[in-house]
C-alpha cells in the first residue's frame, strides 16, 4: 500500500496523510454481498443516548465478510478483486470459488488479482490459505484466528496485524501463539486461522489532518466531564477549570474511578490460557 502526502495549501492539508488506493481494483462492492447499515446516533430503542460521541458520518454499506470458510473446505478459489471497506482498516478480497459462489474475506499482505487460495487440510502453506493450527508449521504468522474451534475468526483482523506460532504441545492438542500485544496464549490445535498477515499495514501512517474528516467517520467531539453541564456528567458544572468538587473521580455512569484501576475483566475460563502476560508500556 502507498500513502499520499498533500501540499500545504491550507493548514489542515499541511500534515494530512491519506490513502493512495493503488491496490484497489474495484470501486463498487458486490451487490449480493452487501446490506444496509442503519445509523443509531448512539441512541437505544427509547431514543436515549447510551453511547456518547456518535453521530453523523458518511453513508455506508455493510460488506458480508466470511470469517469461517471451513464450510468451503478444499474448494479452490481465485481472487477476483481487491476492494475498500469503509467499516474496517483492512482491505477486502472478493473470492470466486470453483463451485460458482462469491465471498468476501480479509485481504492479506501482498494479495493481488489472480491469486489462488484454499481452505482445508489440502490447502498449501502460503498467504491467504486457511488451515487448522495443527496443520500450520511453527514460526509462521497467522491472522483471523478462532478462539473456540468451529466458530469464526475473532482475533487479529485489523490492518497489519498478525500472530506468530511459537510452539506446539501435540500431546494436549495445544498451540502457543504470540499475539500482537506480546501476550503468549494457548489455543486448541483445531482452531482455524489464515496464514500470513493482514494487509494495508501502512494504515498506521494515516493522519486525518482536520476535525471534519473525523466527523465523516461518525465520531463527534469528545468532551471531558468538567466541560459539561451538571445534568450530563458527575464532574459537570462549575466555573472555568475549577476542581471537580468531589473526593473521587467518577465515570459518566457514576462509578468511582480508582487510580490504576484495572480495565481488563477477569475471566477464569479465558485467563487460564495465558502463558505470559502482554508487554507493559
Secondary structure as UniProt FT lines:
FT   STRAND          3..5
FT   HELIX           11..14
FT   STRAND          17..19
FT   TURN            22..23
FT   HELIX           31..33
FT   STRAND          34..36
FT   TURN            41..42
FT   TURN            45..46
FT   STRAND          61..63
FT   HELIX           70..72
FT   STRAND          77..83
FT   TURN            86..87
FT   STRAND          92..97
FT   TURN            98..99
FT   STRAND          102..106
FT   TURN            109..110
FT   TURN            113..114
FT   STRAND          116..117
FT   TURN            121..122
FT   TURN            127..128
FT   STRAND          130..132
FT   HELIX           133..135
FT   TURN            138..139
FT   STRAND          141..143
FT   TURN            149..150
FT   TURN            159..160
FT   STRAND          163..169
FT   TURN            170..173
FT   STRAND          174..178
FT   TURN            180..181
FT   STRAND          184..188
FT   TURN            189..190
FT   STRAND          192..195
FT   HELIX           201..205
FT   HELIX           211..215
FT   TURN            216..218
FT   HELIX           225..227
FT   TURN            230..232
FT   TURN            234..235
FT   TURN            240..241
FT   TURN            252..253
FT   TURN            259..260
FT   HELIX           268..271
FT   TURN            272..273
FT   STRAND          274..276
//
